[in-house]
Amino acid sequence: MLTEIEQVMAVSAATQQVLLGLSALGYGAIWRSGPACFTQKTKELLSLEETDQIVGLIYVGTPKEKSSSIPEIDLGNHLEWVRD
């Protein structure tokens, strides 16, 4: 079983790989924490347990002027949009 710090380090490493992958695909992304990570409402929206911890949220976007090198990817099968 990983210690708490090892779990945070593993999440950090995995998140960095996600950010690098998004960048390679031509997307802009940022990993942020903040108030949204520490509310019960967020845990409910994400169907998390009371003891689960959110270490950050990844925000992804595209440039205003789309480059022809950015592949078209259907993210609909991989994402769930949560709205208040």
C-alpha positions, -999 to 999 in steps of 0.1 A, spaced: 0 0 0 13 34 -10 18 60 17 -2 93 13 28 112 -1 35 84 -26 -1 86 -38 1 124 -42 34 119 -61 19 92 -84 -11 115 -92 13 144 -99 34 123 -123 3 109 -141 -12 145 -144 20 157 -159 18 130 -185 -18 140 -193 -7 176 -197 22 166 -220 -2 145 -241 -27 173 -244 1 197 -255 13 172 -281 -22 171 -295 -22 209 -298 -44 217 -268 -38 241 -240 -42 228 -205 -36 238 -169 -38 219 -137 -53 240 -109 -65 236 -74 -86 261 -55 -119 263 -37 -137 240 -62 -114 211 -51 -124 214 -15 -162 215 -15 -187 188 -7 -207 198 -38 -177 189 -60 -174 155 -44 -211 149 -49 -210 160 -86 -180 136 -91 -196 108 -71 -167 107 -47 -166 93 -12 -164 116 19 -128 104 24 -117 109 -12 -94 139 -19 -92 161 -50 -57 173 -57 -66 195 -87 -87 199 -118 -74 199 -154 -88 227 -176 -84 220 -213 -90 244 -242 -82 251 -278 -65 281 -294 -88 308 -310 -71 301 -343 -71 264 -349 -39 249 -364 -43 223 -391 -19 201 -371 -45 195 -343 -62 162 -349 -100 161 -345 -108 138 -316 -143 129 -304 -140 133 -267 -177 126 -261 -171 90 -253 -144 99 -228 -158 128 -209 -189 136 -188 -198 173 -186 -210 184 -152 -231 215 -149 -247 231 -118 
